[in-house]
Amino acid sequence: MATKMHTSRAALNRLLDATDTSLTLTTLASAAAALGKRVRVELAA
């Protein structure tokens, strides 16, 4: 999966670590794309 995301294994480990709060939307979108998915963010009132 790290290869599909064009990132390191360390970055993938951070993504999969539930206690790591440094996840960015870019990383999340890259992971979603590697899985054939997309991310949608919506702000609601």
VMD Tcl script that builds the backbone (N, CA, C; Angstrom):
set m [mol new atoms 135]
animate dup $m
set s [atomselect $m all]
$s set {name element resname resid chain x y z} {
  {N N MET 1 A 0.832 -1.193 0.000}
  {CA C MET 1 A 0.000 0.000 0.000}
  {C C MET 1 A 0.870 1.247 0.000}
  {N N ALA 2 A 1.989 1.220 0.705}
  {CA C ALA 2 A 2.876 2.383 0.726}
  {C C ALA 2 A 3.361 2.710 -0.680}
  {N N THR 3 A 3.642 1.688 -1.468}
  {CA C THR 3 A 4.078 1.907 -2.850}
  {C C THR 3 A 2.977 2.565 -3.662}
  {N N LYS 4 A 1.745 2.110 -3.509}
  {CA C LYS 4 A 0.618 2.711 -4.227}
  {C C LYS 4 A 0.391 4.159 -3.812}
  {N N MET 5 A 0.706 4.478 -2.563}
  {CA C MET 5 A 0.531 5.837 -2.056}
  {C C MET 5 A 1.726 6.725 -2.400}
  {N N HIS 6 A 2.790 6.136 -2.929}
  {CA C HIS 6 A 4.032 6.862 -3.224}
  {C C HIS 6 A 4.591 7.491 -1.955}
  {N N THR 7 A 4.663 6.689 -0.893}
  {CA C THR 7 A 5.156 7.165 0.399}
  {C C THR 7 A 5.960 6.070 1.072}
  {N N SER 8 A 6.445 6.352 2.258}
  {CA C SER 8 A 7.256 5.390 2.997}
  {C C SER 8 A 6.391 4.490 3.875}
  {N N ARG 9 A 6.984 3.395 4.308}
  {CA C ARG 9 A 6.303 2.496 5.235}
  {C C ARG 9 A 6.047 3.218 6.564}
  {N N ALA 10 A 6.963 4.103 6.959}
  {CA C ALA 10 A 6.783 4.855 8.204}
  {C C ALA 10 A 5.540 5.738 8.131}
  {N N ALA 11 A 5.311 6.369 6.987}
  {CA C ALA 11 A 4.115 7.205 6.818}
  {C C ALA 11 A 2.858 6.344 6.883}
  {N N LEU 12 A 2.927 5.153 6.298}
  {CA C LEU 12 A 1.786 4.242 6.348}
  {C C LEU 12 A 1.529 3.790 7.783}
  {N N ASN 13 A 2.593 3.521 8.527}
  {CA C ASN 13 A 2.435 3.138 9.935}
  {C C ASN 13 A 1.762 4.243 10.730}
  {N N ARG 14 A 2.124 5.505 10.471}
  {CA C ARG 14 A 1.471 6.635 11.155}
  {C C ARG 14 A -0.009 6.695 10.797}
  {N N LEU 15 A -0.327 6.424 9.530}
  {CA C LEU 15 A -1.715 6.433 9.087}
  {C C LEU 15 A -2.536 5.369 9.822}
  {N N LEU 16 A -1.939 4.211 10.032}
  {CA C LEU 16 A -2.651 3.100 10.654}
  {C C LEU 16 A -2.643 3.141 12.178}
  {N N ASP 17 A -1.895 4.060 12.763}
  {CA C ASP 17 A -1.803 4.187 14.214}
  {C C ASP 17 A -2.969 5.037 14.725}
  {N N ALA 18 A -3.869 4.410 15.444}
  {CA C ALA 18 A -5.072 5.102 15.933}
  {C C ALA 18 A -4.751 6.199 16.944}
  {N N THR 19 A -3.580 6.152 17.566}
  {CA C THR 19 A -3.232 7.158 18.573}
  {C C THR 19 A -2.466 8.339 17.982}
  {N N ASP 20 A -2.054 8.242 16.729}
  {CA C ASP 20 A -1.292 9.322 16.090}
  {C C ASP 20 A -2.267 10.364 15.546}
  {N N THR 21 A -2.130 11.584 16.013}
  {CA C THR 21 A -3.051 12.655 15.613}
  {C C THR 21 A -2.495 13.536 14.501}
  {N N SER 22 A -1.379 13.133 13.891}
  {CA C SER 22 A -0.754 13.972 12.863}
  {C C SER 22 A -1.222 13.640 11.445}
  {N N LEU 23 A -2.305 12.928 11.315}
  {CA C LEU 23 A -2.841 12.568 10.006}
  {C C LEU 23 A -3.319 13.823 9.269}
  {N N THR 24 A -2.920 13.951 8.002}
  {CA C THR 24 A -3.360 15.092 7.203}
  {C C THR 24 A -4.400 14.639 6.191}
  {N N LEU 25 A -5.159 15.564 5.683}
  {CA C LEU 25 A -6.141 15.229 4.660}
  {C C LEU 25 A -5.457 14.713 3.398}
  {N N THR 26 A -4.270 15.231 3.113}
  {CA C THR 26 A -3.525 14.770 1.941}
  {C C THR 26 A -3.158 13.297 2.087}
  {N N THR 27 A -2.686 12.911 3.255}
  {CA C THR 27 A -2.337 11.513 3.499}
  {C C THR 27 A -3.581 10.634 3.428}
  {N N LEU 28 A -4.664 11.090 4.013}
  {CA C LEU 28 A -5.905 10.343 3.982}
  {C C LEU 28 A -6.418 10.179 2.557}
  {N N ALA 29 A -6.341 11.229 1.757}
  {CA C ALA 29 A -6.766 11.159 0.361}
  {C C ALA 29 A -5.873 10.222 -0.438}
  {N N SER 30 A -4.587 10.232 -0.153}
  {CA C SER 30 A -3.659 9.335 -0.832}
  {C C SER 30 A -3.957 7.878 -0.498}
  {N N ALA 31 A -4.252 7.597 0.757}
  {CA C ALA 31 A -4.607 6.239 1.172}
  {C C ALA 31 A -5.914 5.800 0.519}
  {N N ALA 32 A -6.874 6.689 0.470}
  {CA C ALA 32 A -8.151 6.372 -0.168}
  {C C ALA 32 A -7.951 6.061 -1.655}
  {N N ALA 33 A -7.137 6.862 -2.324}
  {CA C ALA 33 A -6.870 6.643 -3.748}
  {C C ALA 33 A -6.184 5.301 -3.972}
  {N N ALA 34 A -5.285 4.915 -3.075}
  {CA C ALA 34 A -4.599 3.630 -3.180}
  {C C ALA 34 A -5.580 2.467 -3.066}
  {N N LEU 35 A -6.686 2.711 -2.369}
  {CA C LEU 35 A -7.720 1.683 -2.204}
  {C C LEU 35 A -8.852 1.816 -3.225}
  {N N GLY 36 A -8.709 2.773 -4.146}
  {CA C GLY 36 A -9.749 2.976 -5.152}
  {C C GLY 36 A -10.946 3.746 -4.628}
  {N N LYS 37 A -10.742 4.488 -3.569}
  {CA C LYS 37 A -11.821 5.268 -2.948}
  {C C LYS 37 A -11.481 6.742 -3.012}
  {N N ARG 38 A -12.393 7.596 -2.541}
  {CA C ARG 38 A -12.120 9.015 -2.454}
  {C C ARG 38 A -12.623 9.541 -1.121}
  {N N VAL 39 A -12.137 10.691 -0.750}
  {CA C VAL 39 A -12.502 11.318 0.527}
  {C C VAL 39 A -13.359 12.525 0.238}
  {N N ARG 40 A -14.431 12.667 0.992}
  {CA C ARG 40 A -15.280 13.844 0.871}
  {C C ARG 40 A -15.427 14.443 2.261}
  {N N VAL 41 A -15.126 15.720 2.367}
  {CA C VAL 41 A -15.256 16.440 3.634}
  {C C VAL 41 A -16.381 17.428 3.505}
  {N N GLU 42 A -17.268 17.419 4.484}
  {CA C GLU 42 A -18.420 18.300 4.445}
  {C C GLU 42 A -18.551 19.015 5.769}
  {N N LEU 43 A -18.750 20.315 5.738}
  {CA C LEU 43 A -19.021 21.088 6.942}
  {C C LEU 43 A -20.516 21.390 6.970}
  {N N ALA 44 A -21.150 21.010 8.042}
  {CA C ALA 44 A -22.586 21.185 8.149}
  {C C ALA 44 A -22.909 22.142 9.290}
  {N N ALA 45 A -23.997 22.857 9.133}
  {CA C ALA 45 A -24.427 23.808 10.170}
  {C C ALA 45 A -25.009 23.096 11.350}
}
mol reanalyze $m
mol bondsrecalc $m
mol representation Tube
mol addrep $m
